[in-house]
Amino acid sequence: MKQYELRSDTFTKPTDAMRKAMYEAEVGDDVYAEDKTVNRLQDMCSELTGKEASLFVPSGSMANLIALYVAGGRGNEVLMHEQAHTIHHEVGGAAAVAGCMPISVPGDRGIMKRSAMEPMIKKDDYDIAHTSMIEVENTHNFAGGIYWRKDDLAEVRAFADDYGLKIHMDGARLFNAVTASGMSAAEISSYTDSVTFCLSKGLGAPVGSMLCGTKEFIERSRVVRKMLGGGMRQAGILAAAGIYALENHVDRLAVDHANCLKLAETLDAFPGITVDLSKVETNIVFAYTADGQASSVNEKMASKGVRAIASAHNEIRFVTSLEISSDEVDEVCKILTNLNL
């Protein structure tokens, strides 16, 4: 039976052309900064984000953890949205390793406003943890792939400046935000002090994320990367995949977004399933069932080869990527239409 992968864009596999680029990559020892392909990728990402320097790291979770360690500071508090990936799906690394205390902030559609953040700021009493940083997530995974608008970015930047706070962007799907917003990666990143993005999600590389910021920040981040066991050797084989992805897979993200909307409209047409179509902006859609029914609905879909994730008792997450073509999304929609959910 044919399988249709909609669980996550982390399931993307390297294309033949990407594998060829990996095979032909010039390599060296990256711990000594002598891997020319890694260096080329880092220079490329600095230019794309408008930051002074960049660092290739094994994963987005490590990139966020390094940023928290370097800029958050042990014993300090970091404001994050209450549904932030860092709070719920990065194994408590912010507290366990970086020594920061994540403070959850409410916000509609994953966006934190000044009015919600201001009461969370701690005063300068010596016996309490101080607020040092804000982390924003763009696109926001558990808000359904929502991207930050320019006005919201400007508001959080102004707020951070008023209180002397750093801003780190968990931009795991930064280029989905670029595609949906029409803003460049550099324009989005200009509102932040540091930014990370994954090469291994919708961009389709097998491994790796980028962390970008000032030269001083990246120099300190390189030390922390080594401490965490993220110092890689002949990593150019992996970096070549990232270069290929950035040169060839960014423009096609619009296809994933169109496929996601098509899927969302099909799901929303089912009795007993609801989708807020106004929140389908990129490549993630959440479909809602009656309480307690998500797992059984998901199992029925899986029995026909449609693979999604029951992310809560009444919630199923679907993510489109280059792992599923437009024709295959059409096939999924036909399967769902004929399935007795």
N, C-alpha and C positions, 0 to 999 in steps of 0.2 A: 504494500500500500504506500502510495506517495505521501511524503511528509511535508507539511507547510510550516516553516519555522517562523513563529510570531512571538516567541517568548521574550526575546531581547535582541538588540542589534549587536550584542557581544558574541553572537553565534556566527557572525560573518567569517567567511574563509577567504584566504588570499586567492586572487585571480591568477590565471596562468602568467599574465604579464607581470604581476607583482612578484610572483615566485622567480621569474627570470631576473628581475631587478635585484632581488635578494641574492640570487646565485652569483651575480656579477659584481656584487658590492666590494669595494675596496675596504679592507678592515685594518685595525690596529688595536692597541690596548687603550680603551676609553678611560680607565682609571688614571692613566698617564696623559689623558687628553690627546692621544695620538691616533684615534680612529677618525680618519678623514670623512667618512660617511656620516658618522654621528655629528662631527663638527659642522658639516654642511647642513644637516637637518636642524641643528640648534640655531645656526645663523639664519636659516630660512624662517624659522618660527619667531625669532626675534623681530625680523622684518615684518612678518604677517601681523603680529600683535602690537607692533610699535614699542616694544620693550627693549631695554638695553641688552639683555642677555637671556638665554634659555638653557634648560637642562632636560635631558632625556632620562626618564625614569621608568621603571617597569610597569607601574600601574597608576591609575587616577587616585586610588586610595592613598598610595604612598605620596603622591604629589601634594594632596591636601594635607596629609600628616606633616610633611616637611614644612609647608607654609605655616601651619599652626605652631610647629615647634620653633621656627625661626622668628616669625612676626607676632605670634600670639603671646608667647612668653609663659613660662611656668608660673602657676598660681594666679593667672589672669582669667578673665571671662571673655568669651567670644560670642557675639550675637549671631544666631542663625535662625532661619525659618523653622517652625515647629515640625515640618515634614522633611527637613534637610536630610539628604543622603548621608552626610557625615555623622549625624546624630543616630540614625537608625540602621545603617548598613555598612559601617566601617569599624565594627567590632570594638567600639569605645576607645579607639586609638587616641582621640583628642585628649581624653583624661588619662588613659593608661600610659601613654608614651610622651605626648607633647606636654602633658601637665596642665592643659587648659580646661576650663569648665565651660562646656557649651550651654548657652542660655537660649531656650526656645522662644521664638517671637511669633505671635500669630500674624496672619496676613492672607488676604484673599488671593487665590490663584498662585500662591507661592511667592508673592511680592510683599516685602516688608516696607511699611511706610514709617515716616518720622514719628507719627502719633503713637505707633505701637512700640517703636524702639526707645523713645525718649524715657519712658518710665523704667526701662531696664538698666539705664546707665547708673553706675554706682558712684557715689560721692567719694571724696578723697580721705575718708576715715582710714586710719592705719590698720584697723582690725578686720577689714573686709577685702574681698578680691576686687580688683579694679577691672573695668572694661578696657580692652586693648584693641579689639579688632571686630570687624563685621565680615561674615562670610555670606556671599550671595550665590545662588545656584542658577545657572543659565545654560541650557533650558532646565526647567525644574521638573525633575523626574516624576515625583508623586503628586504634582499638581497637573500632570497630564501633558508634559512637554511644553509648558507655557514658556515663552521667552520674555525677557525684560525689555520694556519700552525705554526709549531715550529719556523721557521725562522722569521715569522712575529711577533710572540710573543716575540722572543728575540730582535727584532729590536725596538719594542715599549717599552720594559723594559729598554734597553740601553738608549733610548731617554729620558725616564722618569728620569732615574738616572742622566743623564747629567744635567737636569734642576731641580732636587730635587723635582720631582712630585710623588704623589701616583698614583697607578693604581687600579681601581675597575673593576671587571668583572661582567657584567650582564650575568650570566651563566644560564638564565632561562631554557635552554635546554642543560646544560653542559654535561649530559651523552649521548646525541645524538652526541655531539662533541667527547666525549671519544670513542664512538662506531665507528665513521667514521674515526677518526684520528689514532687510535691505541695507543694514549697516555693515560696514566692514569689520573684520576681527579687530583691527587697530582702533576703530572708533569705539567699539564696545569696551575694549580693554583700557581705553584712555580714562575710564571712570574708576579703574581699580589700581591698586599698588602691585598686585600679583594676580596671575591667572593661570589656570591649568586647563588643558583639554586632552581628550583621549584620541589616540590614533586608531584604537582597536574597536571602536563601536561602529557608527555609520560610515566612517571613512574606510573601514574594511581591513586595516592592518592586523596582523595576528597578535601583537604585543606592543604595549608602550603608551606612555602619555608624556606630555610636555608641561614643564613648569617655567613660567616666564615672569621676569621682573627686572629690578635694577641689577647692575653688576655686583654690588655689595651683597644684595639679597641672594643672588644665584651662587656667589662664592661661598656663602654660609650654607646654602642649601646643598651644595656639592658635598660638604663635610657631613651633613646630617644624612644624606643619601648613603654615603659610605657606612656610617654608623648603623643604619638600618639594614645593611646587607644589600643595598641596591647598586653598589658599584659593579658595573659589568665590564667585561673584557672586550672581545671582538664583537661588539654589539652592532657594528655596521650592517651586519646581515639583517638585523631587525630595523635599524634606522632607515635602510633602503626601502623597506616596505612603507614606512611613514612618509618618506619623500614621494614615493609613487602615489600614495593615497592623496596627499595634498595637491599633487599636480594633476590628478586624474579623477578623483572621486568626490570633490566638493560640489561641483555643478550638478551632479546627478542626485544630490540629496533632495532636490525639488521633486523628483519622481517618488521618493519615499513618502514625502508629505502628501502628495496627491493620492497615493495608494492608501495612506492612512485615513484620509477623509472618505474615500470610497468605501473602505471597510467600516468606518464609523457609521456612515449612512445606512449601510446594510444592517448592521447590528441594531441600530435605533428603530428599524422598521419592525422588529420582532415584538410580539406581545410579551410582556413580562421582563423585557430588557430595555434599559434606558441609557442613552448616551447624551451628554451635554455637548452638542455639536459646536457650541460657541467656544469650547475649550480645546477643540482639536486644531492645533496650530502647527504642529510639526509631525513627528513620526510616532507619537505615543497616544493611545486612546484607552480610556478606562470605560468598561461596560458594567452597568450595575444590574444586579438581579434582586429577587426577593431575598430577605434575610436567610442565610444558611444554604442558599442554593448555588452559590458560585462554584463550589467544587464539583457538584453533580453535573452542572451545565458544562463545565470545563472538560469533564471526563467524556461526555457525549461528543463534544467537538474532537477530542483527542482520538476517539474511536474511529473517526473519519479522516484522521491525519492532520487535523488543524491543531497546532500546538501553541497554547497560550499559558498564562500563569494566573491561577486564582490567588490574587494578592491579598484578599480579605474574604470574610464570610459572605459578602454580597458584592464582590468586586473582582473583575477579570481584566488583566492588563494585556494589551496587544501592542507590539512594536514592529514597525516595518523597517526594512533595511535592504541592502543589495543582495541579501540572501533569499529574497522572494521577489520575483519579477511582477510587473504589472499584469501580465497574463495569468500568473499564478494567483494573484490577488483576486482576479476575476473568477478563477476556479474556486477559491475559498468562498467568495460571495455566493456562488451557485450552491456549494455544499451547505452553507448555512441556511440558505433559503429553503432547501429541501430537508433540512434536519428538524426533527420534532423536539424542540427544546422544552 
